[in-house]
């Protein structure tokens, strides 16, 4: 008998263990979660709502009707809710209301009701999602003043699945720089950091029951502290160097609403430099921006010496005002969403150790922050007037 023939039985035995996946889940045995909502329930319990896909009701190319029949009244999704003492408890209790195990590997958003965000620390609310191996770290975390479960039952003119519509809108707003977007990974990293606080997008529903993203929710030491407007949110993003795109609008003549200039944001960078003076910390913020003239509401000779410099100067003042508005709001909430404390910790570890416990409530609200903005106009378009 040759060596190969002797080896054959062992190969056959090993192949039995290699064929297939022992933990494979068939599609007809699971429900695909795409959105999760967390609300308060009676007796300090948690109401968990999960939006799942109804595959038979998803319209395919060429269909003109309302889907392929099936459950959920013809909708392409349905929701399941359960009350539990913890998130994990509620997750398991949802199985009482569905014939399929819920699979969270395709989940895209986690919506937290404001009351939950006030009552619990953020790490408490998200601990299950941090630990569960099924969930992707790219889940968007959001806060809503509305009932979170209702957000998962809103309608959207372009998308069939509310959770997907909200996830796509967050991505769009990231490029419009109107909200501070953070996913599970970044929220967890910020919670673990030494001197910074978390901010996440805010989702609401309008009078037409459509979801929309507006501004940001701010946390102080993992507890909900308040809201930032879209302008204040962009003020934070300027400091962090995370403004991706958008428009800066300002008047050519002060307080004249009819003569405004619009600059398209092309590139942004920033530096946060901590310092100590007379034993007290301070922050220097340097922001650089490159933009194109998108529109002028006033007749200008862009070839005239000094005109481009004045436009850049006016834009610098407009950006500085947005940063100052963000600073004022964050200091009011005692929430260091800029991560200034992290930079002090990195550059001055000994000094940080002495002030860490007093940072949010005593030092940050009175922290001197010097803002330097430099703008450059890159293109003016086809018109020089």
ABEGO torsion letter per residue (X at the ends): XBAAAAAAAAAAAAAAAABEBAABBBAAABBBBABBBBBBBBGGBBBBBBBBBBAAABBBBGBABAEAEEBGGGBABBBBBBBBABAAAAAAAAAAABABBBBAAABABBBBBAAAAAABBAAAAAAAAAABAABBAABBBBBBABBAAAAAABBBAABABAAAAAAAAAAAAAAAGABBBBBAAAAAAAAABABBBBBBBBBBBBAAGBBBBBEBBBBBGGBBAEBBBAAAAAAAAAAAGABABEBBBBBABBGBAABBBBBBBABBBBBBBBBBBGGBBBBBBBBBBBBBBABBABBBBAABBGAAAAAAAAAAAAAAAAAAAAAAAAAAAGBBAAGAAAAAAAABAAAAAAAAAAAAAAAAAABBBBBBBBBBBABAEABAX
